[in-house]
Amino acid sequence: EFDGNPIEQYADTLAKDLMEIDKENIAQEAILVNNVWMTVVFLLNEAARSCKYPAHEGPLFNLDLAAGFYIGIGQDEGDNESGDMLYNLAEHISKDFNQDNGVSVVNEKIIELMNDIKDDIIEMNLCSLDNEDSYNNFRWKVNSIISYMNVPLVQNLIRHLLDGSDRNFMEMYALAILPQIRLCNPGAFDLMMNEFVGNTGDVDDPIGYMELLQSVYSCLGITCEMVGKFRGRDDGCVDRSGFPDDAVSYALMDRDMLEIEVLMEMEAYDAALDHYKYGRNSPDNWKFNTLWELATYDSVDTNLPLGQFINYNTENEKPVMNEYITSAIEGKSTFEYATKNQREWAVKRSLQGTLSYYAVMEKVTNALDLCGTTKKDQAVQEWDKALALAVGSIGEAMMIIDTAYEGYFGQTLLTLANEVCGLFGKCTASGEASIIDMWIDQNFRGLSFIEDDECLKLTQLVDTEVNPTLLVPIIQGILHYAVMNESLDEAQSDTLFAGEALARTVVPLINKENPEEAFLIQENMEFAQGTKYVKDGSENVFKAVATSLHGLSIDCSLIGKYAGLKYGNLCEEQKSSIGNDSAQPQEKTSLADKVLVGAVLTISLLSGLFFWRNRVKNGLVPRHFSGGQALSQEMS
């Protein structure tokens, strides 16, 4: 809800509330920057969609409507007095930011992009169901227009913030951009709601407010240069990222994951599928890097095809990862009778677990292949991309002291590590997973080995440290869901798919050395209609995982002890397993021996989703908290 009304009526509610305060022009301006702004964005997206999926109202019709709503009637080119629409708003505020060159920079760019779409795509008859490049280019230009449309909103917010002219206007402009922040970083959204909207007194720290606002520029697709300087003031704005330029785009893919999660929560499944397949936040020239690319054979720069890990024998009717994620978004195949929340969890844990792990290892393998060659710079880039995928843009911001994001853990493997560490006693004093410090150390050593052409040391690092430690939070998650779901059925909980998702990642790896244990884990963690979940009991899952750790090169002490279980210590389970094996030696059973005579069972990657939300009602989650606490509360 928003102010007691349905969230879908957000803009209408805000306008009506502002009419009641009887302040000149504020309600009209709110309608302009909310209702009209959203209408233009809707029409632009409809134009892009009708370019790929032909409709009665074609792309040119929707593009013309968008231009009409943006410019209005009675508007003279470059005039900041005539007109009443968004074009005029951009002209008027551009003077305060030294961006009025006869026509404001914003309007010049937006009209140019609209004409590019019309001249280079629509009128060249490049719109069709099969022309992926044209659709990508169309979407790219639409997103660029939307980014420029955000600039006047931010500039007006800055003006009302810094000149102290009117707090009501400042709050109104903050509310105009906050929905986009919510789709990019909920932690920053909560803090901005508290600071820009929740406080009613004078702004006592305008510099702090400015730094907070600038920290989310990338969420709006804008830069310091695009916004400019208010009346010549140097506010020290810098576009920052902790990742090298070539890796930033991959770090930003966690925003696509978050937006897919939010869109599915809103039941906007077509939009979620579009984000998954075509991306939105990770720019790559005139298109975006996409999650779909990482989940298919078409993954860019692939030396180690994901397909060799994530495909199944078709006779077993086990879906590949891309088909699984797509089916979960669309509610088809395996998910035809799944609940809304089960589908959401399936997608999140599939993206966070299986896709993230194999995408990270793909980039690591690329770096290994390039080590010692004349392409050292490319090897470094691939290594940087691996860390960017594991940590993500939101996770990276969380690791910076005094950041607006510090309480939110993103959507990546780092997220999962922070969620489950408390359940196994593996958090630092600050509540973050201790395994993260190991990842950072490994990253620095790996870069050093690449720079010094010490490729054998790099290979050893990957085999004995990088790969095993990346699997630690995934295995912790599997064990947790084995315990949690042991007594549940499909009608009782949405978490039944969560353990399956994480098991998808490791079952094929375990099968290489321990096929019997791989079979047991699969049989107990895979969701099957009408079959008891974790049918052999969580204790047997713990034993199977413990036996498998050696083959995965994982030190059992890294997993920790699951609190409250007598069999929760995998190191003890390993000792017990070794003792039993020596007392009753037997030949290892192959996976094929576990099925009907003559049949071959292909180990499947399992998928699912645990939808974790850890947000405090009145602000951010504290940085110093007991890791896994939120996960435990969500379980209860």
N, C-alpha and C positions, 0 to 999 in steps of 0.2 A: 504493500500500500504506500501511497504518498499523501500525507496530510489527511488521512482517513478515507481516501478515495482509491479506487483501483489504479494500479501503477500505469495501466494503459491510458489513463486520462491525466497523466502527469502534466502535460503542457496546459491543458484546459484548466486543471485545478490551480496551477501556479498563476495563470492569467486572472482568474476570478479572485484569488486571494489578493493580488496586487491591486485590483480595482477597488477593493475595500479600504485600502490605506489612503486613497484619494490623493495620490501624488502625480503631478503632471507628467504625462508621457510614459510613465513606467510600465503600465499595463500594455500600452501599444507596442512598446519596445520589446516587452516579454513575448508578445505574440509573434513579433518579427523574428526574434532570435531562437524561438522554440518551434512554434507551429509552422511558420513559413520555411525556416531553415530545414526542419525535418521533411517537409513536403518536397523541397528541392532535392534533398539527398535520396528520398524514396524514388522520385522520378528518374534521377540519374542511374540508380541501381536497376530500375525497371528497364531503362534504355539498354543497359548492358545485358541484362537477362534476355530481353527480346532480340538481341543480336545473336545469341546462341540458340535460344529456343523461340523460333518464329511465332509471333502472336498477331492478333488483329491490329492492335496498335503497335506499329513497328518502332524500331529504335529512334528514327528521326522524329516521330511524333512525340515520344517521351522526352527526347532531348530538347525539342522546341518548347515543350511545356515547362521543363526545368529552367530554361533560359528566361522564359516569360515570367515565372514566379521570382526568379532572382533579380531581374532588372526592373520589371514593372512598366507602367506607362508614364509618360511625361518626364522621363529621365533623359537629360542631355549627357552626352559622352563626357566623362571626366568632371562633371559638375557636382559639387558637394552640397548644393542648395536645392536643386530640383529633384523630384523623385522621392519615393517613400519606402523603397524596398531594401534588400540586402546590399545591392549595388551602391545605393546612397550611403548606407551605414559604413561600408568600406571606404568610400571617398571621404566621408566626414572625419573618421578617426585617423586616416592616413596622415593628415597634417601634423598631428601630435607626435608622429613617429618618423617624420621626414621621409615619407614614402609617397608624396604627391608630386608626380612628374607630369602634370597635366592630366594624366589618368593614374589612379592609385596602382601601385605594384600588384596588389591582390587582384583587382578587377582586370588588369592587363593580362595576368597569367590565366585567370579563369576563362575569360573570353577566348584567349588563344587556345586553351585546351579543348574547349567546346568546339571550336572551329576545326581543330585537328581531328577530333572524333568524326565530325561530319564529313570533312574533305578526304581524310586518309583511310577511313574504315567504311562508313555507311555508303557514301556516294561511289566508292570503289567496289561496291557489292561484295565486300569481304565477310559479311555476316552470314553464318550458316552453322548448322549443327555440328559439322565436321571440322570447322576451321578453329582449332584450339588457339592458335597464335593470335588471331584477330580478337578473340574473346579475352585472352590474357591482356592484350594491349588495351582493349576497351576498358577493362576493369582497372588496369594500372592508371589510366588517365582519369577515370572517375574517382579513384582514391586520391589522386593528386588534387583534383578539384575540391574534394571534401577537406583535404588538409588546408588548402588556401582559404576555404570558407571558415575554418576555425580561427584564422589569424585575427580578424576583426573582433571576434568574441573575446579572445585573450587580450587584445590591445585595449578594449573597453574595460575589461576587468582590471587591468593594470592602471588605467587612468583613474578609475574610481578608488582603487586601492592607494595609489601614491599621492594623489592630490587631496584625498580625504573629503571629497565633495559630497558623497552620499553612500552610506553603508547599504541602504536598500538596493541601490543599483548594483553595488559590488556583489551582494548576495545573489541578485537575479542573474548576473552574468556567470557567477560561479555555478549556479544550478543549471545553466545552459550547457556547460561543458562536462559536468560531473558524470552524466550517464556514460560518456565515452571513457572516462577514467575507471568507472566500475568494470567495464569490459576489458580493461588493460591491467589494472592493479587494484584489487579491493582494499589493500592496506592503505594505499595513498588516498583512495576514495573516502575511507572512514575518517582519516585525519583531516582531509580537506572539508568534509562535512562539518566536523567539529570546529575547525578554525574559521572557515569562511562563512558558514551558515549558522552553526550552533551558537557562536558568541554574538552577543547583542551590543556590547560596549564598543568604545573606540578601538581602532587597531593600534595596539601598543608596540608591535614589532613588524613594521612593514617590510623590512629586509628579510626577516624570517618567512613571512608570507610569500615574498617574491621567490625566495629559494625553493620553497615548497612547490610553487606553481611551475617554476622552471624545471624542476625535477621530473615533471610529467609531460613536458613538451613532446617527447617522442611518442607518448600515448595518443597525442592528437595529430601526429604526423608532421609536426612543425619543428623549426630550429630557431636558435637565437637570432640568426640573420633574417629569417622570414618575419619575425616579430619586430625587430628593430629596437631602438632606444627611445624611451619616452622623454620627449622634449630635450634630447641630447644627453640625458643622464647615463653615465656608465654604471650599469648595475652588476657588472662582473659576470654576465651570463656566459656559460661555456657548455657546449654540447658534449656531455661526458659519457664514456662507456669504459668499463674495466677490461673489455676485450679488444684485441687488435681489430682494425677495420674489416679485414677479410672474414672475421669470425662473428662480428656483430649480428649479421643477418641470421645466423644459425641460433644465436642466443635468443633472438626475438621470436623464434618459433614457439616458445612457451606461451606467448600471448595468443597465438592461434589456438593452442590447446585450451586455454582459459576461455576464449570466446566461444569455442565449440561447446564447452561445458555449459556456459551461460545460455547460449542459444537453445541447446537441448532442454535445459530447465524451463525455458519459455515456450517449448514445443515448436520452435522455429527450425524444423528439421531440414528443410531445403537450404536455408542459409548456413546451417551447420555443415551440411555436406559440401556446399560451395567453398566454405573456409577450409575444409579438410583437403579437397581436391585442388583448389586453385590458390590457397593462401591469402593472406591479407597484410601481415605485419613484417615479413622478412624479404625486403626488396632485393632483387637480382636483375640489374639493368631495367628492362621494360616489363618485367614480370616479377613473380615472387617465388622464393623457395617454398616447397610445400611438404606437408606431412605425407601426402599421398606418394610423392616421389621417394620418400624414405621407406615406404612400405611396399614398394613394387620393384620389378626388375628395371624400371626406368630411372632408378635412383642415380643422381648425378655423381660423377667421379667415382664410380664403384669399381674397386678392384676385388672386393670380396662380396659377391652378390648376396643380398639378403635372402634371396629365394632358396639358397641351399640350406638355410636354417628353418625357413618359415612355411615351406610348402609341404603338402602331404600327398600320399598316394591317393589318387582320385577315387579308387574303389572304396575307400573308407569314408568318403563324403565328409572329410574334415576340411573346413575352409582355410584358405591362406589368410594371412593377417589383414590384407587390404579388404578382402571380401567380408571378413568377420566384422571389421570396423564399419564398413559401409552398411552391412546388414543391420548392425546395432543402431546406427543413426536412422535408417529408414524403417526399422521395425519389421524386417523380412527374415525369411529362412529361420535360423535358430531363435530369433527374437520375435517371431510372429505373435507369441503369446506371453512375452516378457512384459513386466510392468515398465512404466516410464522410468522409474528410478533404476531398475536393473539395466536398462539400456544405457542410461547415463554413466553408471558405474563401469559397464563393460567398455565403453569408449575411453573413459579417463584412464583406467588401469592398463588398457591395451596401449594407449599412447605413452603413458608414463613408464610402463614396464617393458614390454616386448619391443616396441618400436624404438624407445630411447636407448635401451641397452645395445641393440644390434646396430643402430645408427652410430652410436659412439664408437663401438668396436670397428665399424666400417672405416671411420675416419682414422682411427688408430692404426689399422692395417695399411691404409693408404700411406700414412707417414712412415711406417716400417718399410714399405716397398720403395719409397723415394729416398730413404736414408742412404747416405754414401754416394749418391748420384750427383749430377750437375744441377739437379732441381731441389737443392736444399731449401730454398725459400718456400717452395710448394710443400715440402715435408713439414716445415714449421707451421704453415697455414693449416694443413690437415690436422696437426696435433692441437692447434688452438681451437679449431672447430669442434674437436671431440670434447674438450672441456666446456665450450660454450653450450653444446647440446646437453651435457650432464648437469650443468648448473642453471642455465637459463638466465634471461635478463632480470627477472624478478628476484631469483635466488642470488644473483650477483649483487643486486642493490641491497638485499638483506644483509650481506656480509660487510657492507660499508657502515662504519660507525656514524651515528647521528643522521641516518637517512629516514625518509618518510616510510620506507618499505620494511623496516627492520623486523616487524612482527609477522610478515607474511612470507610464506615459503615457496611460492611459485607452483610449477606444474611438472617438474622434472624428477630425475632420480634423486637429486638433492632433497626435493620435497618428501619423497618416500623415506629417505634415510632419517630425516627429522621427525617424521610421523611415528616411526616404529622403534626408534632408539631407546625411548624410555621403557618400553615393554620388555626390553632385554638388558636393561642396566648399562646401555652403551651411549649415553649422552654425556657431554661435557658439563662443567659446572654452570655454563650459561644456557644449557638446555638444547644445544645443537649436537647433532650426531658426531661422535668422535671420528668416524670414518671419513668425514669431509676434510679434516686436516691432513689425512693420509693422501686423499686425492690431490690436494693442492701441492703437497710435497712431491708426489709422483710427477705432477705436471712440470714443475721446475726442473727436476732431474731429467725428465724426458727431453725437454728443450735443450738442456745442456749436452746430452748425448748426441742429439741431432746436429747441433752446432759443431761439435768436436768429431763428428763422423764415427762415433763409438756405437756402431749399429748392433754389435753383439750384446752390449750392455743394454741397449734399448729393447732388444728382443727379450732379454731376460726380465727386464722391468715389466714389460707387457704381460709376459706369461706367468710370472710369479707374484705380481703385485696389482697391476692395473686391472686386468680382467677379473681376478678373484675378488678384489675389493668392490668392484662395481656390482657384483652379484650378491654382496652381503645384505643390503636392504631388501632385495627381492626375496631372498631366502627367509629373512626374518618375517616378511609379509606373508609368505606361504605358511609358515609355522603358525603365525597368529590366526590366520583364517581357518586353518585346520582345527584349532582349538575352539574358535568362536562358532564355526558352522557345524560342528560335530552333532549338535542336538537340534539343528534347525531343519525345516523343510521349506520348499519353494514359496509357500504361502506366508511364512513367518518373517522373512527378512529379504532385504534387497542386496545383502552382501554375499549371496551365494555365488555370484559371478566373480567376486573379487579375488578369491584364492585361485580360481581357474585362470584368471588373467596372468597372474604372476607365475603360476606353474608353467604356462605356455613358454615362458622365457627359458627355463632351466631344464625341462624334461628332455629336449633333444640333446643338450649338453651332457646330462647325466647318463643318457642312454649309451654314449660312446664307451664308457668304462663300467657302468653299473646298470645294465638293462633291466635286471629284475627290480631294482629299486625305482628305476624310471617308470616301469609299469605300475608299481604300487602307488606312486605319487600321482600318476595320471588317473588311475582308477578312482582315487579318493578325492582328488581336487576338481575333477571335471564334472560339470553339471550335466546330468542326464535326466530327462523327464521320467518320473516314476521311480527313480532310484534314490536310495538313502545317500545323503551327502556324507563324506568321510566315513564310509561304511565299515572300514577296518579299524576305525578309531584314530584319534590324533596321535596317540602314543606310537603307533606303527609308522605314521608319517614322520614323526621326529626321528625314529630309528632309521628309516630309509634315507632321510636327508643326512643324518650323521654318518652313515656308511658311505655316502656319496661325496662327502666333502673332500676327501683325499684326491679323488679323480678330478675335482674341480680346482685343486691346488689352494683350497681355502683352509686357513687355520681356524679350528673350531672356536678358539678364544675370541675371534672377531665377531662371532654371532652373539655371544653372551648367553645369559640364562633367562629363560622365560619365567617371569615371576609367578609363584604360586603353584608350580607343577613339579612333582617329584621327578619327572622325566624331562624337565625343561632345560637341562644342561647338556648340550650336544657333546661336549667333551666326555662327560660321564657315559653318555650313550655310545660313543665311539669305543670306549674301553670295554663296555659290556658286550658290544658287538664283536670285538676282537677276541674276547674270552670265549664267547659262544662258538665262534668259528674254529678256534683251536681245539675246543672240546669235541666238536662234531664237524670235522672237515667234510666239505662236499663241493662238488663241481658247480661252478656258477651256471645258473639256468639262463638260457638266452631268452630274449623277449618273445621270439616266435613260439617257444615251448609253452607260453602262457595262454595261447589261444587255441582254437579248434585245429585239429590235425590238418596240415597242408595249407593253412591260412598264414598270411604274413601281415602282422600288425605294424603299421607305420606310426611311430610316436607322433602325437599331435602337439602342437603348441596350443595352449589353452588360453582363453581370454575372459576378461571381466572388468569390474570396476567397483572400487569403493569410493563413494563420493564424500571426500573429507572437506568439511568446512570448519575452520577454527577462527571465528571472528567474535570478538567481544562486543556486546550490544552497544556499549557507549565508547567505542574507540578501538585502537589496535590491540592485538594480542601482545602482551608484554614480551620483550625480548628474552628475559630470563624466566623461563618457565620449565616445568618438568616435561621433557620431550615425550611424546606419546600420550600425554594426558588427555588431549582433545580427542585423539583416536579412541582411547578407552571410554571416554564419556559418550562418544557417538555410538559405541558398541552396546552400551548398557540400555 
